[in-house]
Amino acid sequence: MARTPDTGPDPAGSPGPRRLSVVQLICRAYGLSDASEITEEHIHRFVSERRGADERTQALRDRLRPRIPRQRAAGDAA
């Protein structure tokens, strides 16, 4: 499951950060005032944009990940 961005501390005073729902993310992304304005097109567009961003993030992580060789077990041949 994909993580949603943190928005800061929960106003109720709980120690964890407050999470945004997908509906809130779509409304913010497209400047909608509430969920009743969301169309199927908004949903498809949001999903495709999110998928592209996730792929770019993973590619960047892979590129920046250090190449640390794993240790060989005692019985491994060289």
Chimera marker file (.cmm) of the C-alpha trace (Angstrom):
<marker_set name="trace">
<marker id="1" x="0.000" y="0.000" z="0.000" r="1" g="1" b="0" radius="0.5"/>
<marker id="2" x="1.344" y="3.411" z="-0.889" r="1" g="1" b="0" radius="0.5"/>
<marker id="3" x="2.158" y="5.883" z="1.818" r="1" g="1" b="0" radius="0.5"/>
<marker id="4" x="0.390" y="9.195" z="1.933" r="1" g="1" b="0" radius="0.5"/>
<marker id="5" x="2.242" y="12.404" z="2.753" r="1" g="1" b="0" radius="0.5"/>
<marker id="6" x="2.363" y="13.572" z="6.352" r="1" g="1" b="0" radius="0.5"/>
<marker id="7" x="0.671" y="16.833" z="7.172" r="1" g="1" b="0" radius="0.5"/>
<marker id="8" x="2.137" y="17.399" z="10.622" r="1" g="1" b="0" radius="0.5"/>
<marker id="9" x="0.962" y="16.563" z="14.095" r="1" g="1" b="0" radius="0.5"/>
<marker id="10" x="-2.579" y="15.381" z="14.655" r="1" g="1" b="0" radius="0.5"/>
<marker id="11" x="-4.695" y="18.169" z="16.155" r="1" g="1" b="0" radius="0.5"/>
<marker id="12" x="-6.139" y="15.681" z="18.668" r="1" g="1" b="0" radius="0.5"/>
<marker id="13" x="-2.705" y="15.484" z="20.271" r="1" g="1" b="0" radius="0.5"/>
<marker id="14" x="-1.807" y="11.919" z="19.312" r="1" g="1" b="0" radius="0.5"/>
<marker id="15" x="1.948" y="11.353" z="18.953" r="1" g="1" b="0" radius="0.5"/>
<marker id="16" x="1.882" y="10.159" z="15.310" r="1" g="1" b="0" radius="0.5"/>
<marker id="17" x="1.531" y="12.343" z="12.198" r="1" g="1" b="0" radius="0.5"/>
<marker id="18" x="-1.903" y="12.789" z="10.617" r="1" g="1" b="0" radius="0.5"/>
<marker id="19" x="-2.418" y="11.044" z="7.265" r="1" g="1" b="0" radius="0.5"/>
<marker id="20" x="-4.361" y="12.406" z="4.304" r="1" g="1" b="0" radius="0.5"/>
<marker id="21" x="-6.977" y="10.284" z="2.584" r="1" g="1" b="0" radius="0.5"/>
<marker id="22" x="-6.855" y="9.701" z="-1.167" r="1" g="1" b="0" radius="0.5"/>
<marker id="23" x="-9.942" y="11.890" z="-1.514" r="1" g="1" b="0" radius="0.5"/>
<marker id="24" x="-8.144" y="14.755" z="0.254" r="1" g="1" b="0" radius="0.5"/>
<marker id="25" x="-5.068" y="14.272" z="-1.926" r="1" g="1" b="0" radius="0.5"/>
<marker id="26" x="-7.146" y="14.410" z="-5.122" r="1" g="1" b="0" radius="0.5"/>
<marker id="27" x="-9.021" y="17.504" z="-3.954" r="1" g="1" b="0" radius="0.5"/>
<marker id="28" x="-5.752" y="19.280" z="-3.129" r="1" g="1" b="0" radius="0.5"/>
<marker id="29" x="-4.062" y="18.184" z="-6.363" r="1" g="1" b="0" radius="0.5"/>
<marker id="30" x="-6.819" y="19.581" z="-8.589" r="1" g="1" b="0" radius="0.5"/>
<marker id="31" x="-8.127" y="22.459" z="-6.487" r="1" g="1" b="0" radius="0.5"/>
<marker id="32" x="-11.495" y="20.866" z="-5.731" r="1" g="1" b="0" radius="0.5"/>
<marker id="33" x="-13.537" y="22.078" z="-2.779" r="1" g="1" b="0" radius="0.5"/>
<marker id="34" x="-14.891" y="18.662" z="-1.745" r="1" g="1" b="0" radius="0.5"/>
<marker id="35" x="-15.279" y="15.013" z="-2.729" r="1" g="1" b="0" radius="0.5"/>
<marker id="36" x="-18.521" y="15.623" z="-4.651" r="1" g="1" b="0" radius="0.5"/>
<marker id="37" x="-16.502" y="17.374" z="-7.386" r="1" g="1" b="0" radius="0.5"/>
<marker id="38" x="-14.206" y="14.385" z="-8.050" r="1" g="1" b="0" radius="0.5"/>
<marker id="39" x="-14.829" y="12.748" z="-11.417" r="1" g="1" b="0" radius="0.5"/>
<marker id="40" x="-13.597" y="9.467" z="-12.835" r="1" g="1" b="0" radius="0.5"/>
<marker id="41" x="-11.143" y="11.475" z="-14.949" r="1" g="1" b="0" radius="0.5"/>
<marker id="42" x="-9.627" y="13.020" z="-11.803" r="1" g="1" b="0" radius="0.5"/>
<marker id="43" x="-9.118" y="9.552" z="-10.334" r="1" g="1" b="0" radius="0.5"/>
<marker id="44" x="-7.489" y="8.122" z="-13.485" r="1" g="1" b="0" radius="0.5"/>
<marker id="45" x="-5.241" y="11.147" z="-13.854" r="1" g="1" b="0" radius="0.5"/>
<marker id="46" x="-4.201" y="11.073" z="-10.192" r="1" g="1" b="0" radius="0.5"/>
<marker id="47" x="-3.387" y="7.343" z="-10.328" r="1" g="1" b="0" radius="0.5"/>
<marker id="48" x="-1.325" y="7.645" z="-13.510" r="1" g="1" b="0" radius="0.5"/>
<marker id="49" x="0.596" y="10.674" z="-12.184" r="1" g="1" b="0" radius="0.5"/>
<marker id="50" x="1.207" y="8.923" z="-8.876" r="1" g="1" b="0" radius="0.5"/>
<marker id="51" x="2.403" y="5.751" z="-10.619" r="1" g="1" b="0" radius="0.5"/>
<marker id="52" x="4.884" y="7.778" z="-12.701" r="1" g="1" b="0" radius="0.5"/>
<marker id="53" x="6.176" y="9.584" z="-9.614" r="1" g="1" b="0" radius="0.5"/>
<marker id="54" x="6.594" y="6.268" z="-7.771" r="1" g="1" b="0" radius="0.5"/>
<marker id="55" x="8.558" y="4.805" z="-10.705" r="1" g="1" b="0" radius="0.5"/>
<marker id="56" x="10.848" y="7.851" z="-10.861" r="1" g="1" b="0" radius="0.5"/>
<marker id="57" x="11.395" y="7.699" z="-7.095" r="1" g="1" b="0" radius="0.5"/>
<marker id="58" x="12.298" y="4.005" z="-7.232" r="1" g="1" b="0" radius="0.5"/>
<marker id="59" x="14.704" y="4.587" z="-10.129" r="1" g="1" b="0" radius="0.5"/>
<marker id="60" x="16.400" y="7.375" z="-8.166" r="1" g="1" b="0" radius="0.5"/>
<marker id="61" x="16.652" y="5.199" z="-5.065" r="1" g="1" b="0" radius="0.5"/>
<marker id="62" x="18.163" y="2.366" z="-7.098" r="1" g="1" b="0" radius="0.5"/>
<marker id="63" x="20.693" y="4.724" z="-8.639" r="1" g="1" b="0" radius="0.5"/>
<marker id="64" x="21.716" y="6.227" z="-5.296" r="1" g="1" b="0" radius="0.5"/>
<marker id="65" x="21.742" y="2.978" z="-3.330" r="1" g="1" b="0" radius="0.5"/>
<marker id="66" x="25.313" y="2.083" z="-2.350" r="1" g="1" b="0" radius="0.5"/>
<marker id="67" x="26.708" y="-1.092" z="-3.885" r="1" g="1" b="0" radius="0.5"/>
<marker id="68" x="27.794" y="-3.064" z="-0.828" r="1" g="1" b="0" radius="0.5"/>
<marker id="69" x="28.967" y="-6.569" z="-1.650" r="1" g="1" b="0" radius="0.5"/>
<marker id="70" x="27.464" y="-9.249" z="0.540" r="1" g="1" b="0" radius="0.5"/>
<marker id="71" x="29.734" y="-11.428" z="2.606" r="1" g="1" b="0" radius="0.5"/>
<marker id="72" x="30.246" y="-14.947" z="1.395" r="1" g="1" b="0" radius="0.5"/>
<marker id="73" x="29.297" y="-17.891" z="3.523" r="1" g="1" b="0" radius="0.5"/>
<marker id="74" x="32.095" y="-20.118" z="4.761" r="1" g="1" b="0" radius="0.5"/>
<marker id="75" x="31.366" y="-22.818" z="2.160" r="1" g="1" b="0" radius="0.5"/>
<marker id="76" x="31.044" y="-20.504" z="-0.906" r="1" g="1" b="0" radius="0.5"/>
<marker id="77" x="33.618" y="-20.962" z="-3.659" r="1" g="1" b="0" radius="0.5"/>
<marker id="78" x="35.520" y="-17.906" z="-4.833" r="1" g="1" b="0" radius="0.5"/>
<link id1="1" id2="2" r="1" g="1" b="0" radius="0.2"/>
<link id1="2" id2="3" r="1" g="1" b="0" radius="0.2"/>
<link id1="3" id2="4" r="1" g="1" b="0" radius="0.2"/>
<link id1="4" id2="5" r="1" g="1" b="0" radius="0.2"/>
<link id1="5" id2="6" r="1" g="1" b="0" radius="0.2"/>
<link id1="6" id2="7" r="1" g="1" b="0" radius="0.2"/>
<link id1="7" id2="8" r="1" g="1" b="0" radius="0.2"/>
<link id1="8" id2="9" r="1" g="1" b="0" radius="0.2"/>
<link id1="9" id2="10" r="1" g="1" b="0" radius="0.2"/>
<link id1="10" id2="11" r="1" g="1" b="0" radius="0.2"/>
<link id1="11" id2="12" r="1" g="1" b="0" radius="0.2"/>
<link id1="12" id2="13" r="1" g="1" b="0" radius="0.2"/>
<link id1="13" id2="14" r="1" g="1" b="0" radius="0.2"/>
<link id1="14" id2="15" r="1" g="1" b="0" radius="0.2"/>
<link id1="15" id2="16" r="1" g="1" b="0" radius="0.2"/>
<link id1="16" id2="17" r="1" g="1" b="0" radius="0.2"/>
<link id1="17" id2="18" r="1" g="1" b="0" radius="0.2"/>
<link id1="18" id2="19" r="1" g="1" b="0" radius="0.2"/>
<link id1="19" id2="20" r="1" g="1" b="0" radius="0.2"/>
<link id1="20" id2="21" r="1" g="1" b="0" radius="0.2"/>
<link id1="21" id2="22" r="1" g="1" b="0" radius="0.2"/>
<link id1="22" id2="23" r="1" g="1" b="0" radius="0.2"/>
<link id1="23" id2="24" r="1" g="1" b="0" radius="0.2"/>
<link id1="24" id2="25" r="1" g="1" b="0" radius="0.2"/>
<link id1="25" id2="26" r="1" g="1" b="0" radius="0.2"/>
<link id1="26" id2="27" r="1" g="1" b="0" radius="0.2"/>
<link id1="27" id2="28" r="1" g="1" b="0" radius="0.2"/>
<link id1="28" id2="29" r="1" g="1" b="0" radius="0.2"/>
<link id1="29" id2="30" r="1" g="1" b="0" radius="0.2"/>
<link id1="30" id2="31" r="1" g="1" b="0" radius="0.2"/>
<link id1="31" id2="32" r="1" g="1" b="0" radius="0.2"/>
<link id1="32" id2="33" r="1" g="1" b="0" radius="0.2"/>
<link id1="33" id2="34" r="1" g="1" b="0" radius="0.2"/>
<link id1="34" id2="35" r="1" g="1" b="0" radius="0.2"/>
<link id1="35" id2="36" r="1" g="1" b="0" radius="0.2"/>
<link id1="36" id2="37" r="1" g="1" b="0" radius="0.2"/>
<link id1="37" id2="38" r="1" g="1" b="0" radius="0.2"/>
<link id1="38" id2="39" r="1" g="1" b="0" radius="0.2"/>
<link id1="39" id2="40" r="1" g="1" b="0" radius="0.2"/>
<link id1="40" id2="41" r="1" g="1" b="0" radius="0.2"/>
<link id1="41" id2="42" r="1" g="1" b="0" radius="0.2"/>
<link id1="42" id2="43" r="1" g="1" b="0" radius="0.2"/>
<link id1="43" id2="44" r="1" g="1" b="0" radius="0.2"/>
<link id1="44" id2="45" r="1" g="1" b="0" radius="0.2"/>
<link id1="45" id2="46" r="1" g="1" b="0" radius="0.2"/>
<link id1="46" id2="47" r="1" g="1" b="0" radius="0.2"/>
<link id1="47" id2="48" r="1" g="1" b="0" radius="0.2"/>
<link id1="48" id2="49" r="1" g="1" b="0" radius="0.2"/>
<link id1="49" id2="50" r="1" g="1" b="0" radius="0.2"/>
<link id1="50" id2="51" r="1" g="1" b="0" radius="0.2"/>
<link id1="51" id2="52" r="1" g="1" b="0" radius="0.2"/>
<link id1="52" id2="53" r="1" g="1" b="0" radius="0.2"/>
<link id1="53" id2="54" r="1" g="1" b="0" radius="0.2"/>
<link id1="54" id2="55" r="1" g="1" b="0" radius="0.2"/>
<link id1="55" id2="56" r="1" g="1" b="0" radius="0.2"/>
<link id1="56" id2="57" r="1" g="1" b="0" radius="0.2"/>
<link id1="57" id2="58" r="1" g="1" b="0" radius="0.2"/>
<link id1="58" id2="59" r="1" g="1" b="0" radius="0.2"/>
<link id1="59" id2="60" r="1" g="1" b="0" radius="0.2"/>
<link id1="60" id2="61" r="1" g="1" b="0" radius="0.2"/>
<link id1="61" id2="62" r="1" g="1" b="0" radius="0.2"/>
<link id1="62" id2="63" r="1" g="1" b="0" radius="0.2"/>
<link id1="63" id2="64" r="1" g="1" b="0" radius="0.2"/>
<link id1="64" id2="65" r="1" g="1" b="0" radius="0.2"/>
<link id1="65" id2="66" r="1" g="1" b="0" radius="0.2"/>
<link id1="66" id2="67" r="1" g="1" b="0" radius="0.2"/>
<link id1="67" id2="68" r="1" g="1" b="0" radius="0.2"/>
<link id1="68" id2="69" r="1" g="1" b="0" radius="0.2"/>
<link id1="69" id2="70" r="1" g="1" b="0" radius="0.2"/>
<link id1="70" id2="71" r="1" g="1" b="0" radius="0.2"/>
<link id1="71" id2="72" r="1" g="1" b="0" radius="0.2"/>
<link id1="72" id2="73" r="1" g="1" b="0" radius="0.2"/>
<link id1="73" id2="74" r="1" g="1" b="0" radius="0.2"/>
<link id1="74" id2="75" r="1" g="1" b="0" radius="0.2"/>
<link id1="75" id2="76" r="1" g="1" b="0" radius="0.2"/>
<link id1="76" id2="77" r="1" g="1" b="0" radius="0.2"/>
<link id1="77" id2="78" r="1" g="1" b="0" radius="0.2"/>
</marker_set>
